[in-house]
Amino acid sequence: MAKLGIIAGAGKLPAQVINACTEAGREFAILAFEGSADPAEFDNLPVTWIKMSKLSAALKQARDAGVEELVMAGKIPRPSVLELMRDPRSAKFMAKVGTRILGDDNILSAVVKELEVAEGFRVIAPDQIIDGLLAVPGAYGTLKPDDTARADIKRGLAVVRELGKLDIGQAAIVQNGLIIGVEGAEGTDALIGRCAEFVDPEQQGGVLVKAAKPGQEERVDLPAIGVSTLKASHKCGLRGIAVEAGRALVLERTELIKEADGAGLFVYGISNAD
């Protein structure tokens, strides 16, 4: 197997990729973004800490170390134009794509193309490394959405589809047909946090719905849920989480199911039949 470069951001996914490589006996190098990746996830492992402003040097290091494939794991904040302009390679990239980088998916697609065409790496998806990472249709755990929740899921999915067309966000919270909130640049956990005061405790709890954007580059930044999403949803008073099967990532699956059953929340993979 080709040596893998793990571009690590925030969250638990980088550690899961590392564990999968270790179990498979695959050689890897860690390129972790300062301010995003958690140092505690890389105890006793060699890590190269990188910044957007010094990305050229980091990629050269990876190439010199024999890295052939790259995987982006975890949330990486979108860099400012000023930060990108401090790096010669990134500045050249900015000049090339210009005003086309208007949204997160546009810039990610452009970055992937640049890494493959200009830099000579192969970019692969995390689910090519970790078995069972992509969401599957149906219920995770013992609880399933009832008719009211299914109606909220359907409405939420329609809203998220519209958000995706505008390259804005990948999530929405719906309660009894009412849109409580939609995701912007702040991310899912922040969305859940700010919606807590709007979830009506006198009614059945709402549902968090997550789905990929139409035409999204599926090797990077697919919508994801994990234990932290579940705990935040429970604290918010939601009754469940629904994600698009085949186009979303379910992290820490075993622990997530245990937490969901214990908290009385459903976790559900939305299929075409829904």
Beta strands, then each sheet from edge to edge (+ up, - down):
strand 1: 4-8
strand 2: 28-33
strand 3: 47-50
strand 4: 69-73
strand 5: 122-124
strand 6: 138-140
strand 7: 171-175
strand 8: 178-182
strand 9: 207-210
strand 10: 224-225
strand 11: 240-244
strand 12: 249-250
strand 13: 266-270
sheet 1: 3+ 2+ 1+ 4+ 5+
sheet 2: 6+ 13- 11- 9- 7+ 8-
sheet 3: 10+ 12+
end
